[in-house]
Amino acid sequence: MEHSTYPTLPLKNTVLFPHLVLPLSVGRSGSIAAVETALASEDKLIAVFPQTNPRTEEPTEDDLFRFGTVGIIKKMARSGDTVQILVQGIERVERLEVAQSEPYLSLKVATLSEPSDTGTEIEALHRTVIELAGRMIELVQPQVQVSIHHIISDVEKPLHQIYLLTSVLSLDFDKEKELLGASTQAEALHLMYRYLNHEVQVLEVRQKITSTAQTEIDKKQREYVLRQQLEAIQEELGEKNPEQAEISELRRRMEETELPELVRKEVEKELTRLERMPSAAPDYQLTRGYVELALELPWNKTTEDRLDLKRAREILDEDHFDLEDVKERIIEHLAVMKLNPEAKSPILCFVGPPGVGKTSVGQSIARALGRKFERMSLGGLHDEAELRGHRRTYIGAMPGRIVRAIRRAGYKNPLLMLDEIDKLGRDFRGDPAAALLEVLDPAQNVEFHDNYLDLPFDLSKVFFVTTANTLDTIPRPLLDRMEVLRLPGYSDEEKQHIARRYLIGRQIREAGLSEIQLSIPDETLSYLIRRYTREAGVRELERVLGRIARKVATQVAAGQTQPVTVTPKELVELLGPERFFAEEVRQQLPPGVAAGLAWTEAGGDILYVEAALLPEGKGLTLTGQLGNIMQESAKAAQSYLWSHTEEFKINQKTVRESGVHIHVPAGAIPKDGPSAGVTMATALTSAYTHWPVRNDTAMTGEITLSGLVLPVGGIKEKVLAAHRGGIRQVILPKENEKDLRELPEHVRQSIQFILAERIEEVLTAAIPELNRLHNRGAA
């Protein structure tokens, strides 16, 4: 093995193979010095070694590949700080040791003999590599008609052909180094076969993908061109009718709208069907309406949420008075949305009397989030198809209310308020509550299926909010999907604040007046609330204020220029006679009459229960349109008293020989619920003992046959009704003590509350004579 020493040129990104010519640009000072030294020698030989790491700027012996090539510099030219040379490889060498490192690297190398192994395997590998190289050239440059045999025709040895192919096929740096290091022809052919086989496979897959995409584009372009030509011919011949123009417009909208692939295919199919259908066909309008719906639905269109909690709180405070618990829960809901947008939050259900602001709270949430607000009422809905849509096979078929609401919103993530969910009906046409279960279930509404649309639509981004006046009529499975937030009624003072802050200004502006032209003092406002409204909310109050504003606007329009200040005395002239009187509490209660507190959908009310003994009568007579629960409460109260006649000094002969008639006034209004149990027991006790009930006392609570007083709902509305009616003492179940926290402070201070666990406590608190009897017994 021959040893020689040559100035050495390290290469960063390429390899010089024997028998090939390689142009190089030399810029590093050590490399330039090596080139100049080689050029100064007689034979102009230089050793060229590829670097192991191309990023090394000052390579030493250890940074060079073990094998390199000795080449002869054929040409040299200077260009600024670099030198351009043309080097021809001569023979492979292996580096041995460093002969010199400064000012340039010089290595002692050993010349490697050229491999000469032959055989059948080498012949087979050689042919296979040539075929693969030809295939690769066809795939890379199909338009160039150059044969691989033409390229390698001047080279005889397989190894030299391999070296030549590396320059033609542009292999990467590491693969070139591996080829240079191959010690036999068989090893070099194996390496080349592996590289080419991988490249050919990748190129064939890429060609297949490109071909498929190009075929699709060509098909669409062809259809587009043909349609344009067809339209041009029809316009030229004056044959283009309105239906064709309409279909063309629909097709244009389909092309411009971003649709899911499944929807696009369905719309395309319906449009093709529409084109072949005569306009007089019964299905023509139905199909056209379906295509328009599919194109208008916001399949991928959403608004971006503005989850700024501070701003949301400001909006809620700006729009609504009090309602602290509700606002706090809404802020919590928005905080969870901000931290975890994919969280499956519960559906919020606002429950409360009419006019307390349930719908407007939903509008405020939408405003805070920056979402579109849509409302749909479920009151009186009986047909499931109203929610889920009618199948297109029916005449007059149309999509359901949910899909129509999304279409109106124009975005797939609106705040959708489902109003009056407690008034859903159910009959032979199906159960709408069952359809709502799917709509409100985050696990199912990702692919909500409307019968008319017949395509899955994603409702998971919709912010659902429901409202109800009562929970009693909401189906239990539906109620389980929701988180209930109660909005209680307002006291007179709260109504005054709301009117002053929101209602008066709004009604003055809507009447076209300024706040200088109309003023309503506090005294008038308070009188107005007590004498012209009686509701838990403020809807009627706003209507009354609107009537006053319109009356004053009429005067101003007629020429009055002086500002108007409405006094209580002028209300009769503006609004007519007073509708309610503060002295609703009966001044004298005869024996057998007790004041109860009832919850109605409009708030709370005082309800008098009257009991009368019927000498020589029999049984229990109930009047006043009482429901089953109230009838059972009356029977339980009567049975309890019969079993405790001695304790309450009731004459047993009177009980045995008298019938009882219990009547609840306002008999035209149906009444039901457990809250009147203690009131009925008190009225019966008063009737049997002939001792009257206190006229400043009202009560509510359910009783059991053993005399327990059980909790009831609607405490705030009931106590506010008692406060409006001038009641000074209210008897409540002990377990309802926690509900007193919801009451305004001035109401709590003005009423004495008796919290009873048993009916005996109720009776002694309501009937003074019975209380004195018990006190004497105790003494």
MIKEZA-614472 format. One line per 2 residues: number of its first residue (from 1); their letters; for each residue z negated, y negated, x negated of C-alpha. Coordinates in steps of 0.25 Angstrom, whole numbers, plus 5000, padded with zeros to 4 digits. Layout:
N
NUM	A	Z/Y/X; ...;
//
This chain:
779
1	ME	5000/5000/5000; 5004/4987/4994;
3	HS	4995/4975/4993; 4999/4961/4992;
5	TY	4992/4947/4994; 4999/4936/5003;
7	PT	4995/4923/5009; 4990/4926/5023;
9	LP	4994/4919/5036; 4985/4922/5048;
11	LK	4991/4921/5062; 4984/4917/5074;
13	NT	4992/4922/5086; 5004/4931/5081;
15	VL	5007/4942/5072; 5018/4943/5062;
17	FP	5025/4957/5062; 5033/4963/5051;
19	HL	5048/4961/5052; 5046/4949/5062;
21	VL	5048/4934/5059; 5037/4925/5065;
23	PL	5037/4910/5065; 5023/4904/5062;
25	SV	5016/4891/5063; 5006/4889/5052;
27	GR	4995/4878/5053; 4982/4883/5046;
29	SG	4981/4878/5032; 4978/4891/5026;
31	SI	4990/4897/5033; 4999/4886/5028;
33	AA	4994/4888/5014; 4997/4903/5015;
35	VE	5011/4900/5020; 5013/4890/5009;
37	TA	5008/4900/4998; 5017/4911/5004;
39	LA	5029/4902/5004; 5026/4898/4989;
41	SE	5027/4913/4985; 5040/4920/4982;
43	DK	5040/4930/4993; 5034/4920/5004;
45	LI	5026/4932/5010; 5013/4929/5018;
47	AV	5004/4939/5025; 5002/4936/5040;
49	FP	4990/4941/5048; 4986/4939/5062;
51	QT	4972/4934/5065; 4962/4942/5073;
53	NP	4957/4930/5080; 4968/4919/5082;
55	RT	4957/4908/5084; 4952/4909/5070;
57	EE	4957/4897/5062; 4953/4901/5048;
59	PT	4956/4916/5047; 4950/4924/5036;
61	ED	4954/4938/5032; 4945/4944/5043;
63	DL	4952/4936/5054; 4965/4942/5051;
65	FR	4971/4955/5057; 4971/4967/5048;
67	FG	4986/4968/5048; 4997/4957/5045;
69	TV	5011/4955/5040; 5017/4950/5028;
71	GI	5028/4941/5030; 5038/4932/5023;
73	IK	5039/4917/5026; 5053/4914/5030;
75	KM	5053/4900/5033; 5043/4888/5033;
77	AR	5042/4874/5039; 5031/4864/5040;
79	SG	5028/4856/5053; 5016/4847/5051;
81	DT	5004/4854/5048; 5010/4868/5051;
83	VQ	5020/4877/5044; 5030/4885/5052;
85	IL	5034/4898/5045; 5043/4910/5048;
87	VQ	5037/4923/5044; 5044/4937/5043;
89	GI	5035/4949/5043; 5037/4959/5032;
91	ER	5026/4970/5033; 5013/4973/5038;
93	VE	5000/4971/5029; 4986/4974/5030;
95	RL	4976/4963/5025; 4967/4968/5013;
97	EV	4959/4957/5007; 4959/4942/5005;
99	AQ	4966/4937/4993; 4963/4922/4995;
101	SE	4957/4914/5007; 4960/4899/5002;
103	PY	4968/4891/5004; 4975/4902/5012;
105	LS	4972/4916/5015; 4979/4927/5006;
107	LK	4977/4942/5009; 4979/4954/5001;
109	VA	4987/4964/5011; 4992/4978/5011;
111	TL	5006/4981/5015; 5007/4991/5026;
113	SE	5019/5001/5027; 5027/5000/5039;
115	PS	5024/5012/5049; 5035/5022/5050;
117	DT	5029/5033/5059; 5040/5039/5069;
119	GT	5041/5049/5079; 5044/5052/5094;
121	EI	5032/5045/5099; 5036/5032/5092;
123	EA	5050/5033/5097; 5045/5035/5111;
125	LH	5035/5023/5110; 5046/5015/5103;
127	RT	5055/5017/5115; 5044/5014/5125;
129	VI	5040/5001/5119; 5055/4996/5118;
131	EL	5056/4999/5133; 5043/4992/5137;
133	AG	5047/4980/5128; 5060/4980/5136;
135	RM	5053/4980/5149; 5044/4969/5145;
137	IE	5055/4960/5141; 5061/4962/5154;
139	LV	5049/4959/5161; 5045/4947/5153;
141	QP	5059/4941/5153; 5068/4948/5164;
143	QV	5078/4937/5163; 5081/4939/5148;
145	QV	5091/4951/5146; 5086/4955/5132;
147	SI	5085/4970/5129; 5073/4974/5120;
149	HH	5083/4983/5112; 5091/4970/5109;
151	II	5078/4964/5103; 5074/4976/5094;
153	SD	5088/4980/5091; 5087/4975/5076;
155	VE	5073/4982/5074; 5073/4997/5071;
157	KP	5059/5001/5068; 5050/5003/5081;
159	LH	5038/4995/5074; 5047/4983/5070;
161	QI	5052/4983/5085; 5037/4983/5089;
163	YL	5035/4971/5080; 5047/4964/5086;
165	LT	5043/4966/5100; 5030/4960/5098;
167	SV	5037/4947/5095; 5046/4948/5107;
169	LS	5035/4953/5117; 5025/4943/5113;
171	LD	5013/4952/5112; 4999/4946/5111;
173	FD	4992/4943/5097; 4983/4955/5097;
175	KE	4994/4965/5101; 5003/4960/5090;
177	KE	4991/4962/5080; 4989/4976/5085;
179	LL	5004/4979/5083; 5004/4974/5069;
181	GA	4992/4983/5066; 4999/4995/5070;
183	ST	5000/5005/5058; 5011/5014/5064;
185	QA	5023/5012/5073; 5017/5021/5084;
187	EA	5004/5012/5085; 5013/5000/5086;
189	LH	5022/5006/5097; 5009/5011/5105;
191	LM	5004/4997/5104; 5017/4991/5108;
193	YR	5019/5001/5120; 5005/4997/5125;
195	YL	5007/4982/5125; 5021/4983/5131;
197	NH	5017/4993/5142; 5005/4983/5146;
199	EV	5014/4971/5146; 5025/4978/5154;
201	QV	5015/4982/5165; 5010/4968/5166;
203	LE	5023/4962/5167; 5028/4972/5178;
205	VR	5016/4969/5186; 5018/4954/5184;
207	QK	5033/4955/5188; 5029/4963/5201;
209	IT	5020/4952/5205; 5030/4941/5202;
211	ST	5041/4949/5209; 5032/4950/5222;
213	AQ	5028/4936/5222; 5043/4932/5220;
215	TE	5048/4941/5231; 5038/4934/5241;
217	ID	5042/4920/5237; 5056/4924/5238;
219	KK	5054/4929/5252; 5047/4917/5256;
221	QR	5057/4908/5250; 5068/4915/5256;
223	EY	5062/4914/5270; 5059/4900/5268;
225	VL	5074/4897/5264; 5079/4905/5275;
227	RQ	5070/4898/5285; 5074/4884/5280;
229	QL	5089/4888/5281; 5086/4893/5295;
231	EA	5080/4881/5299; 5091/4872/5293;
233	IQ	5101/4880/5300; 5094/4879/5314;
235	EE	5092/4864/5312; 5107/4863/5308;
237	LG	5111/4871/5321; 5101/4864/5330;
239	EK	5095/4877/5333; 5080/4875/5328;
241	NP	5072/4875/5341; 5057/4870/5342;
243	EQ	5052/4884/5341; 5059/4887/5328;
245	AE	5054/4874/5323; 5040/4877/5327;
247	IS	5040/4891/5320; 5046/4884/5307;
249	EL	5034/4874/5308; 5024/4886/5309;
251	RR	5030/4893/5298; 5030/4880/5289;
253	RM	5015/4879/5293; 5012/4893/5289;
255	EE	5019/4891/5275; 5010/4879/5273;
257	TE	4997/4885/5278; 4988/4893/5269;
259	LP	4986/4906/5277; 4979/4919/5273;
261	EL	4990/4930/5270; 4986/4938/5283;
263	VR	4988/4925/5292; 5001/4921/5285;
265	KE	5007/4935/5288; 5002/4934/5303;
267	VE	5008/4920/5305; 5021/4924/5298;
269	KE	5022/4936/5307; 5019/4927/5320;
271	LT	5029/4917/5315; 5040/4927/5313;
273	RL	5037/4933/5327; 5037/4918/5333;
275	ER	5051/4916/5327; 5057/4928/5334;
277	MP	5050/4925/5347; 5057/4917/5358;
279	SA	5049/4904/5361; 5048/4908/5376;
281	AP	5041/4921/5372; 5027/4922/5378;
283	DY	5021/4925/5364; 5028/4913/5357;
285	QL	5018/4902/5359; 5007/4912/5357;
287	TR	5012/4916/5343; 5015/4901/5340;
289	GY	5001/4898/5343; 4995/4909/5335;
291	VE	5003/4905/5323; 4998/4890/5324;
293	LA	4984/4895/5325; 4985/4904/5313;
295	LE	4991/4892/5305; 4981/4882/5310;
297	LP	4969/4890/5307; 4962/4886/5294;
299	WN	4963/4900/5286; 4959/4894/5273;
301	KT	4956/4879/5276; 4941/4875/5274;
303	TE	4933/4862/5272; 4924/4861/5260;
305	DR	4909/4861/5263; 4901/4848/5259;
307	LD	4888/4855/5257; 4880/4842/5253;
309	LK	4866/4845/5259; 4861/4831/5258;
311	RA	4873/4825/5265; 4872/4836/5276;
313	RE	4858/4832/5278; 4862/4818/5280;
315	IL	4872/4821/5290; 4863/4830/5298;
317	DE	4852/4819/5298; 4863/4808/5301;
319	DH	4868/4816/5313; 4855/4822/5319;
321	FD	4841/4818/5322; 4829/4827/5318;
323	LE	4833/4842/5318; 4827/4844/5305;
325	DV	4826/4859/5305; 4841/4860/5309;
327	KE	4846/4851/5298; 4837/4858/5288;
329	RI	4843/4872/5292; 4857/4866/5291;
331	IE	4855/4860/5277; 4850/4874/5273;
333	HL	4863/4880/5279; 4871/4870/5271;
335	AV	4863/4873/5258; 4866/4888/5259;
337	MK	4881/4885/5261; 4881/4876/5249;
339	LN	4874/4887/5240; 4881/4899/5245;
341	PE	4894/4896/5253; 4896/4911/5256;
343	AK	4882/4913/5262; 4882/4918/5276;
345	SP	4874/4908/5283; 4869/4910/5298;
347	IL	4876/4903/5309; 4867/4891/5314;
349	CF	4864/4890/5329; 4859/4877/5334;
351	VG	4851/4879/5346; 4845/4868/5355;
353	PP	4847/4860/5368; 4860/4853/5371;
355	GV	4861/4839/5364; 4852/4841/5353;
357	GK	4863/4841/5342; 4867/4855/5340;
359	TS	4882/4852/5339; 4881/4839/5331;
361	VG	4872/4847/5321; 4884/4856/5319;
363	QS	4893/4844/5317; 4884/4838/5307;
365	IA	4884/4851/5299; 4900/4851/5299;
367	RA	4900/4836/5295; 4890/4839/5283;
369	LG	4898/4851/5278; 4912/4844/5280;
371	RK	4916/4855/5289; 4924/4854/5302;
373	FE	4916/4855/5315; 4921/4863/5327;
375	RM	4913/4866/5339; 4916/4877/5350;
377	SL	4907/4879/5362; 4904/4894/5366;
379	GG	4898/4890/5379; 4903/4899/5391;
381	LH	4911/4907/5381; 4913/4921/5388;
383	DE	4926/4926/5382; 4925/4932/5368;
385	AE	4940/4929/5366; 4937/4914/5367;
387	LR	4930/4916/5353; 4939/4927/5347;
389	GH	4952/4923/5353; 4962/4930/5363;
391	RR	4971/4941/5358; 4986/4936/5356;
393	TY	4991/4946/5366; 4984/4938/5378;
395	IG	4991/4927/5385; 4985/4914/5381;
397	AM	4978/4920/5369; 4971/4910/5360;
399	PG	4962/4910/5348; 4947/4910/5349;
401	RI	4938/4898/5349; 4933/4901/5335;
403	VR	4947/4901/5329; 4951/4889/5337;
405	AI	4939/4881/5332; 4943/4885/5317;
407	RR	4957/4880/5320; 4952/4867/5325;
409	AG	4943/4865/5313; 4955/4867/5304;
411	YK	4946/4873/5293; 4940/4887/5292;
413	NP	4926/4882/5289; 4922/4873/5301;
415	LL	4908/4871/5307; 4910/4879/5320;
417	ML	4900/4876/5330; 4898/4886/5341;
419	DE	4892/4879/5353; 4884/4885/5364;
421	ID	4883/4899/5358; 4872/4902/5368;
423	KL	4882/4900/5380; 4891/4911/5376;
425	GR	4895/4920/5388; 4899/4934/5389;
427	DF	4907/4942/5399; 4918/4952/5401;
429	RG	4927/4944/5391; 4918/4948/5379;
431	DP	4906/4943/5372; 4909/4930/5364;
433	AA	4896/4932/5356; 4901/4944/5350;
435	AL	4913/4936/5344; 4904/4926/5339;
437	LE	4896/4936/5332; 4908/4939/5323;
439	VL	4911/4924/5322; 4897/4920/5317;
441	DP	4895/4933/5308; 4899/4929/5293;
443	AQ	4902/4944/5290; 4913/4944/5301;
445	NV	4919/4931/5303; 4926/4931/5290;
447	EF	4937/4938/5297; 4935/4933/5312;
449	HD	4946/4939/5321; 4951/4930/5332;
451	NY	4959/4938/5342; 4970/4928/5343;
453	LD	4971/4925/5328; 4971/4940/5325;
455	LP	4968/4936/5310; 4955/4936/5303;
457	FD	4949/4922/5301; 4938/4918/5292;
459	LS	4926/4911/5300; 4916/4913/5288;
461	KV	4918/4899/5284; 4915/4893/5297;
463	FF	4901/4886/5299; 4896/4891/5313;
465	VT	4886/4884/5320; 4881/4888/5334;
467	TA	4874/4880/5345; 4866/4885/5357;
469	NT	4856/4879/5367; 4848/4892/5368;
471	LD	4847/4905/5360; 4844/4914/5372;
473	TI	4858/4916/5376; 4864/4919/5362;
475	PR	4867/4933/5360; 4857/4939/5350;
477	PL	4867/4944/5340; 4874/4931/5340;
479	LD	4860/4924/5338; 4857/4932/5326;
481	RM	4869/4927/5319; 4864/4912/5320;
483	EV	4852/4904/5314; 4846/4896/5326;
485	LR	4843/4881/5323; 4836/4875/5335;
487	LP	4839/4860/5339; 4827/4857/5349;
489	GY	4828/4845/5359; 4824/4831/5356;
491	SD	4812/4823/5361; 4814/4810/5367;
493	EE	4810/4803/5354; 4820/4811/5346;
495	KQ	4831/4808/5357; 4828/4793/5355;
497	HI	4830/4794/5340; 4843/4802/5342;
499	AR	4848/4792/5352; 4844/4780/5343;
501	RY	4850/4787/5330; 4863/4793/5336;
503	LI	4866/4792/5351; 4865/4777/5354;
505	GR	4874/4772/5343; 4884/4783/5346;
507	QI	4885/4780/5361; 4886/4765/5358;
509	RE	4897/4767/5349; 4905/4776/5358;
511	AG	4903/4766/5369; 4910/4755/5360;
513	LS	4897/4747/5359; 4890/4742/5347;
515	EI	4875/4744/5345; 4873/4729/5347;
517	QL	4879/4730/5361; 4870/4741/5366;
519	SI	4855/4744/5362; 4846/4754/5368;
521	PD	4831/4752/5365; 4821/4763/5362;
523	ET	4814/4761/5376; 4827/4763/5383;
525	LS	4831/4775/5375; 4818/4781/5377;
527	YL	4819/4779/5392; 4833/4784/5392;
529	IR	4829/4797/5385; 4818/4800/5395;
531	RY	4824/4795/5408; 4839/4799/5406;
533	TR	4839/4811/5398; 4832/4824/5397;
535	EA	4838/4834/5387; 4834/4840/5374;
537	GV	4846/4834/5367; 4852/4820/5367;
539	RE	4866/4823/5373; 4862/4817/5387;
541	LE	4855/4805/5380; 4868/4802/5372;
543	RV	4875/4802/5386; 4865/4792/5392;
545	LG	4867/4783/5380; 4882/4784/5381;
547	RI	4881/4780/5396; 4873/4768/5392;
549	AR	4882/4764/5381; 4894/4765/5390;
551	KV	4887/4756/5401; 4885/4746/5391;
553	AT	4899/4747/5385; 4904/4744/5399;
555	QV	4896/4732/5400; 4901/4727/5386;
557	AA	4915/4730/5390; 4913/4722/5403;
559	GQ	4910/4710/5394; 4895/4710/5391;
561	TQ	4892/4704/5378; 4877/4705/5377;
563	PV	4871/4717/5370; 4864/4727/5379;
565	TV	4850/4733/5377; 4847/4744/5387;
567	TP	4833/4744/5393; 4827/4756/5401;
569	KE	4829/4748/5414; 4844/4747/5412;
571	LV	4845/4762/5410; 4845/4764/5425;
573	EL	4857/4754/5426; 4865/4761/5415;
575	LG	4862/4776/5417; 4857/4777/5432;
577	PE	4843/4782/5436; 4834/4789/5427;
579	RF	4837/4804/5426; 4823/4809/5421;
581	FA	4809/4804/5423; 4798/4805/5413;
583	EE	4788/4810/5423; 4794/4823/5425;
585	VR	4780/4830/5423; 4774/4832/5437;
587	QQ	4762/4823/5439; 4754/4834/5447;
589	LP	4756/4849/5446; 4751/4856/5458;
591	PG	4745/4870/5456; 4756/4880/5452;
593	VA	4765/4871/5444; 4766/4871/5429;
595	AG	4776/4864/5420; 4784/4872/5410;
597	LA	4793/4869/5399; 4807/4874/5399;
599	WT	4818/4874/5389; 4832/4871/5394;
601	EA	4845/4870/5387; 4844/4855/5389;
603	GG	4830/4855/5382; 4816/4856/5388;
605	DI	4811/4854/5402; 4798/4854/5410;
607	LY	4799/4865/5421; 4788/4866/5432;
609	VE	4785/4880/5437; 4779/4880/5451;
611	AA	4771/4892/5456; 4766/4893/5471;
613	LL	4758/4903/5478; 4763/4909/5490;
615	PE	4752/4913/5500; 4755/4927/5506;
617	GK	4767/4927/5497; 4771/4939/5488;
619	GL	4777/4940/5474; 4783/4930/5464;
621	TL	4794/4920/5469; 4802/4913/5458;
623	TG	4811/4901/5460; 4819/4891/5452;
625	QL	4830/4900/5446; 4821/4907/5436;
627	GN	4827/4917/5427; 4822/4931/5424;
629	IM	4813/4927/5412; 4806/4916/5421;
631	QE	4804/4926/5432; 4797/4936/5423;
633	SA	4788/4925/5417; 4784/4921/5431;
635	KA	4780/4936/5434; 4773/4937/5421;
637	AQ	4765/4925/5424; 4761/4930/5438;
639	SY	4757/4943/5433; 4749/4937/5422;
641	LW	4741/4929/5432; 4739/4940/5441;
643	SH	4732/4948/5430; 4723/4936/5426;
645	TE	4719/4931/5440; 4704/4932/5436;
647	EF	4706/4924/5423; 4713/4912/5430;
649	KI	4704/4913/5443; 4716/4916/5451;
651	NQ	4713/4922/5465; 4719/4936/5465;
653	KT	4720/4935/5480; 4729/4923/5479;
655	VR	4738/4931/5469; 4739/4943/5478;
657	ES	4742/4936/5491; 4751/4925/5486;
659	GV	4765/4925/5481; 4770/4916/5470;
661	HI	4782/4907/5469; 4786/4901/5456;
663	HV	4796/4890/5455; 4803/4882/5444;
665	PA	4809/4869/5449; 4824/4866/5446;
667	GA	4828/4879/5453; 4843/4876/5451;
669	IP	4841/4878/5436; 4840/4893/5431;
671	KD	4828/4894/5422; 4824/4906/5413;
673	GP	4815/4908/5401; 4801/4913/5397;
675	SA	4796/4899/5394; 4790/4897/5409;
677	GV	4780/4909/5408; 4768/4901/5405;
679	TM	4772/4890/5415; 4774/4900/5426;
681	AT	4760/4906/5423; 4754/4892/5423;
683	AL	4760/4889/5436; 4756/4902/5443;
685	TS	4741/4900/5437; 4741/4886/5443;
687	AY	4746/4892/5457; 4736/4903/5457;
689	TH	4724/4894/5453; 4728/4882/5460;
691	WP	4725/4874/5447; 4736/4864/5443;
693	VR	4743/4864/5429; 4742/4851/5421;
695	ND	4753/4842/5424; 4755/4838/5409;
697	TA	4756/4852/5404; 4769/4860/5402;
699	MT	4771/4874/5396; 4780/4884/5391;
701	GE	4779/4899/5386; 4782/4913/5390;
703	IT	4770/4922/5395; 4768/4937/5394;
705	LS	4761/4945/5405; 4749/4946/5396;
707	GL	4748/4931/5395; 4754/4928/5381;
709	VL	4762/4915/5380; 4774/4917/5372;
711	PV	4783/4907/5364; 4796/4901/5370;
713	GG	4807/4892/5365; 4811/4878/5366;
715	IK	4798/4872/5364; 4803/4858/5358;
717	EK	4812/4856/5371; 4801/4860/5380;
719	VL	4790/4851/5374; 4800/4839/5373;
721	AA	4802/4841/5388; 4787/4841/5390;
723	HR	4786/4829/5382; 4797/4822/5390;
725	GG	4790/4826/5403; 4776/4820/5399;
727	IR	4769/4834/5397; 4757/4832/5389;
729	QV	4753/4847/5387; 4762/4858/5383;
731	IL	4758/4873/5383; 4767/4881/5373;
733	PK	4766/4895/5367; 4757/4896/5355;
735	EN	4769/4902/5347; 4777/4890/5350;
737	EK	4768/4881/5342; 4778/4881/5330;
739	DL	4788/4874/5339; 4780/4862/5341;
741	RE	4784/4857/5327; 4798/4854/5333;
743	LP	4792/4844/5342; 4792/4829/5339;
745	EH	4779/4824/5334; 4777/4814/5346;
747	VR	4779/4825/5356; 4769/4835/5349;
749	QS	4759/4823/5349; 4761/4820/5364;
751	IQ	4759/4834/5369; 4748/4844/5369;
753	FI	4752/4858/5366; 4745/4870/5371;
755	LA	4749/4882/5363; 4746/4895/5371;
757	ER	4746/4909/5367; 4741/4914/5381;
759	IE	4744/4910/5395; 4729/4907/5397;
761	EV	4730/4896/5387; 4742/4890/5395;
763	LT	4735/4891/5408; 4722/4884/5404;
765	AA	4730/4873/5397; 4739/4871/5409;
767	IP	4729/4872/5420; 4716/4863/5418;
769	EL	4708/4870/5429; 4711/4884/5422;
771	NR	4707/4878/5409; 4693/4873/5415;
773	LH	4691/4887/5421; 4693/4893/5408;
775	NR	4684/4883/5401; 4673/4886/5411;
777	GA	4674/4900/5409; 4673/4898/5394;
779	A	4660/4890/5396;
//
